[in-house]
Structures are given as structure tokens and as C-alpha cells.
Amino acid sequence: MGRDWIITKRHLGIVLFLTGAVGFGGVLLLDLLRGGAGDFGPTQRLALVGCVGLALLGLSLIPYGNRPA
């Protein structure tokens, strides 16, 4: 019938980038809502670094285009 749908490296990269960006924004928003004075604890810093790493990993996959993941 139709062509089988395949997850490509571009799709995976976009999903990882968006997940990291939303997570980063979520950590910042949570700190803002809880009345944080801008000082992040070690767990928040680790979460922010993890989100940035995830977003960078996603960005690195996008140029590979339509290759299967």
C-alpha cells in the first residue's frame, strides 16, 4: 500500500531539542513560580545542564537528514 514510515535522525534530533528546550524552560519557570531569588541549587543546575546537553545532542542530529535513526 503505502511506504512504511521511518523515524529519521532529523525527527529524533528535533524531538530531543524540543524536549531539552521545554525542560530548560520548565526548570526556570518552576524557580520563578516558587519565588527563587535566582540562586540555583545543585539539583537545579544539574537539571539545566542535562537539558542543555539534550538540546545540543538534538541539534547535532538534525543535519544528518533522512537517514534512519
N, C-alpha and C positions, 0 to 999 in steps of 0.2 A: 504494500500500500504506500505508505509514506516513508520518508527517510527517518531512521532512528535518531532520536535526539541525544546529543553527547554534551557533557559538561566540558567546556574548554578551559584553557588556562586563563583566558581573558575573563570568563564568567567567574571562575574561582577567585581571581585577583580582585574583581570588583566587589564580590561578596566580602572578602577578607578586609578590603579597605573600608567599606562602609561599616562593617562590624567594629573595626578599630576606632573609626571616627565617632560613631554613636556611643561607644563605650567611653571614649575620652570625654565627650560632651556630658555624658551621664555622670561621671565622677565629678566633674566641675560643677554641674548643676546640683548634685547632691550636697556638695560642700557649701554652695551658695544658699540652698534652702535650709540647711542646718545651722546657718549663721557663722560659718567659718570665717576667720579673720585672714584668710589667705595662707595660713601656715598648714602645710600638709603633713600628715603623719607618715610613717614608713609604709603602711599598707596602701595608703592613697598614692604615694609616689610609685610603689611597685605596680599598682593598677594602671597608672598613667604611662609608665614605661612599657608595660605589656601591651597597652592599646596602641602606642606609637609603633612598637615593633610589629604588631599585627598589621597595621595600616601600611608600613613600609614593605612588609612581605607581600601584601596585596598589590602595591604599586609595582613591585619588581616582576610580578607575574603578568601584568596586563600587556606588556609589549610582545609576549610570546604568541599572542593572537589565537588562532583557531586550532592550535594543537590540542589534542585530547589531554585532559588532566589526569 
